[in-house]
Amino acid sequence: MQDQAERLRILMEKLNAPVSLDRPLKSSSRCRVIVVTSGKGGVGKTNVSINFALAMAKKGKKVLLFDADMGLANVDVMLGIIPKYTLLNVLNGQKALGEIIVEGPYGIQVVASGSGGVQELADLNETQRGKFLDALKELQHQSDVILIDTGAGLHRNVLAFVLAADEAVVVTTPEPTALMDAYGMIKILYREKRNPTVTVFVNMASNQKEADEAGKKLVLLSKRFLNLEVDYGGFIPRDENMVRAVKEQKPVLLSSPLSPAAVSLNRLAENLLSGKLNPGDGNLLNFFKRVTQAFGGVNNG
């Protein structure tokens, strides 16, 4: 059985391999494709993704939120929307991509992956993959920012999305195990990408001192051992309003917009929007080209 290092090597070979579609992937539209991920579960990654999307939309950005969490695809649940169709219906050829998009609060656009939707990306043949990538053109022209909410951890399906993106947001908590797992994700990004743009946000911090110590620890570790500049983007405080919002399955920006957590999320989203942009292609088509290549769906049919 292949060990994790060997699986990662094969994954990166696929990410870097040239694509062989009938038509070249060209688009003059540039949108920011930002992956939100974490080294482990339970750190509030999906909540951060959803609230960032809402905060950016409030600032006038056209935001598309893509639920790529294969294990716990629940963005739609947290937003209180019920998609009739999901990514699975698109990949099965039942619906066009534009038909499955659901509008959420503040006009954000949501693509729900549904049960098995992300896994189906691994099984596309060349023709299916070409059709799927062609369908993304319209989405790219309609969006300023596309947030990809991945699964948690260092699994193959998570890494396929994380390594394909130009920008990665790593969410952690101050807990030592969460910090070490976050560092593990940063280390993989450093080893497998050239000059990755990584921003760290600390969630559920008791106070600013605790958050800053955690964030700066990741920055120092990355600089000392990887010679990688990682941005510490700030923190979201531990807030009973957020705890209640999670239990009620609502974004805190909607349920308690003036709470400390909501105020912080608004500020952090603004910082992210104004932060440095990786000099990548800024191209949604190429992002998903790399994702589907990593899944290895070239000669399945």
SVG drawing of the C-alpha trace seen along z (x, -y; Angstrom):
<svg xmlns="http://www.w3.org/2000/svg" viewBox="-36 -48 51 50">
<polyline fill="none" stroke="black" stroke-width="0.4" points="0.0,0.0 1.3,-3.4 2.2,-5.7 1.1,-9.3 4.2,-10.7 3.9,-8.6 0.2,-9.4 1.1,-13.1 3.8,-12.8 1.4,-11.2 -1.2,-13.9 1.3,-16.7 2.3,-15.0 -1.3,-15.1 -1.7,-18.8 1.3,-19.8 0.6,-17.7 -0.6,-19.4 -4.3,-19.2 -5.5,-17.6 -8.9,-19.1 -10.3,-19.6 -10.4,-23.4 -7.9,-25.5 -9.0,-27.1 -8.9,-30.8 -10.7,-33.6 -10.0,-37.2 -12.0,-37.3 -10.0,-37.4 -11.6,-36.5 -10.0,-35.6 -10.3,-31.9 -9.7,-31.4 -9.6,-28.0 -10.6,-27.9 -9.2,-24.9 -7.9,-23.6 -5.5,-21.0 -8.2,-19.3 -12.0,-19.3 -13.8,-21.2 -12.1,-24.6 -15.0,-26.3 -13.8,-26.4 -17.2,-26.2 -18.6,-28.9 -15.7,-31.2 -16.2,-30.5 -19.9,-31.3 -19.5,-34.4 -16.6,-35.6 -18.8,-35.2 -21.6,-37.2 -19.2,-39.9 -17.6,-40.3 -21.1,-40.4 -22.1,-43.2 -19.1,-45.2 -20.4,-45.0 -18.5,-41.9 -20.1,-39.3 -19.3,-36.2 -19.8,-32.5 -19.5,-30.0 -18.6,-26.5 -19.1,-23.7 -16.3,-21.2 -16.5,-19.5 -17.0,-15.9 -17.6,-14.6 -19.8,-17.3 -21.3,-19.3 -23.5,-21.6 -23.1,-25.1 -26.6,-25.1 -27.9,-24.0 -26.1,-26.8 -27.5,-29.3 -31.0,-28.1 -31.4,-27.3 -32.6,-24.1 -31.0,-23.5 -33.2,-21.4 -30.2,-20.2 -26.5,-19.9 -23.1,-19.4 -23.9,-15.7 -26.8,-16.4 -24.4,-18.4 -21.7,-15.7 -24.4,-13.1 -25.5,-15.1 -28.9,-15.9 -28.6,-19.6 -26.5,-22.5 -24.2,-24.2 -26.2,-27.4 -29.3,-25.5 -28.0,-24.3 -26.9,-27.7 -28.9,-28.9 -29.0,-32.6 -28.3,-33.1 -28.4,-36.1 -26.9,-39.4 -27.0,-37.8 -24.2,-35.3 -24.3,-32.5 -24.0,-28.9 -23.0,-25.7 -23.9,-22.7 -21.9,-19.6 -24.4,-17.2 -23.7,-13.7 -21.0,-12.4 -20.7,-15.5 -17.0,-16.1 -16.2,-12.4 -17.8,-12.3 -15.1,-14.7 -12.7,-11.9 -14.6,-9.7 -15.0,-12.1 -13.7,-11.0 -12.0,-13.4 -15.2,-14.4 -17.2,-14.9 -14.3,-16.9 -14.2,-19.2 -18.0,-19.8 -17.7,-20.6 -14.8,-23.1 -16.7,-24.8 -19.7,-25.3 -17.5,-27.2 -16.9,-30.1 -20.2,-31.8 -19.5,-31.5 -16.1,-33.1 -17.5,-36.1 -20.2,-36.5 -18.0,-36.5 -15.4,-38.8 -14.5,-36.2 -15.0,-32.5 -14.6,-30.9 -14.0,-27.1 -14.9,-25.5 -12.9,-22.3 -13.0,-19.4 -10.6,-19.3 -7.3,-17.5 -4.6,-16.2 -6.7,-13.8 -6.3,-13.5 -9.7,-15.1 -8.9,-18.1 -5.3,-18.5 -6.6,-18.4 -8.5,-21.7 -5.9,-23.3 -2.9,-22.8 -4.8,-23.9 -5.7,-27.3 -3.6,-30.5 -4.6,-31.6 -5.2,-29.5 -6.9,-30.5 -6.0,-28.2 -8.3,-28.3 -7.1,-27.1 -7.8,-27.5 -5.2,-28.2 -5.2,-24.6 -1.8,-23.0 -3.1,-20.1 -5.0,-22.4 -1.8,-24.6 0.3,-21.6 -2.2,-20.3 -2.4,-23.8 1.4,-23.9 1.2,-20.5 -1.1,-21.9 1.2,-24.9 4.2,-22.6 2.6,-20.7 1.7,-23.9 5.3,-25.0 6.7,-21.7 4.4,-21.3 3.8,-24.9 5.9,-27.8 5.5,-30.8 2.1,-29.9 -0.1,-32.7 -1.2,-31.6 -3.2,-33.5 -3.9,-32.2 -6.9,-33.1 -7.3,-32.0 -10.8,-31.1 -12.4,-30.7 -9.7,-32.6 -10.3,-33.6 -8.6,-36.9 -6.3,-38.8 -3.2,-37.8 -4.0,-34.1 -4.9,-34.5 -1.8,-36.6 0.5,-34.1 -1.0,-31.3 -1.0,-33.2 2.5,-34.4 3.7,-31.0 2.6,-29.7 4.2,-32.7 7.6,-32.1 7.5,-28.3 6.9,-28.9 9.7,-31.5 12.2,-29.6 11.8,-26.1 10.3,-26.7 11.6,-30.2 8.0,-30.9 6.2,-34.2 2.8,-33.4 0.3,-36.2 -1.5,-36.2 -4.8,-37.7 -6.3,-38.1 -8.7,-36.3 -12.4,-35.6 -13.1,-35.7 -14.8,-33.0 -18.4,-34.4 -21.6,-32.9 -23.4,-34.5 -21.3,-32.3 -22.0,-29.2 -25.7,-29.9 -25.6,-30.6 -23.9,-27.3 -26.5,-25.5 -29.3,-27.3 -27.5,-26.6 -27.3,-30.2 -24.4,-32.5 -23.6,-34.8 -23.5,-37.8 -27.2,-37.2 -28.3,-36.2 -26.1,-38.6 -24.6,-41.1 -23.3,-43.4 -21.7,-40.7 -17.9,-40.6 -17.6,-37.6 -19.5,-39.2 -17.6,-42.5 -14.3,-40.5 -15.4,-38.5 -16.4,-41.6 -13.0,-43.1 -11.1,-40.0 -13.0,-39.6 -12.1,-43.2 -8.4,-42.5 -8.5,-39.5 -10.0,-41.5 -7.4,-44.2 -4.5,-41.8 -1.8,-40.8 -2.9,-38.7 -0.8,-35.8 0.5,-36.5 -1.3,-33.4 -3.7,-33.2 -6.8,-34.1 -8.7,-31.8 -11.5,-29.6 -11.2,-27.3 -7.6,-26.6 -8.3,-26.0 -10.8,-23.3 -8.6,-21.9 -5.9,-21.3 -8.5,-19.8 -9.9,-17.3 -6.4,-16.4 -5.4,-15.7 -8.4,-13.4 -7.1,-11.5 -10.2,-11.4 -8.4,-11.3 -9.0,-7.9 -12.0,-6.5 -14.2,-6.1"/>
</svg>
